[in-house]
């Protein structure tokens, strides 16, 4: 049976989880930014009828 370094695997797992959390935060920020940008684009679109503006 191979010798498995559980401490090493635990450290690697912690690093991966930290990276995953950081990426999830970044994706959430990008989605929020994209949503705001899209809303601004919709409101300022000259082709949009004025009755549909907020």
Beta strands, then each sheet from edge to edge (+ up, - down):
end
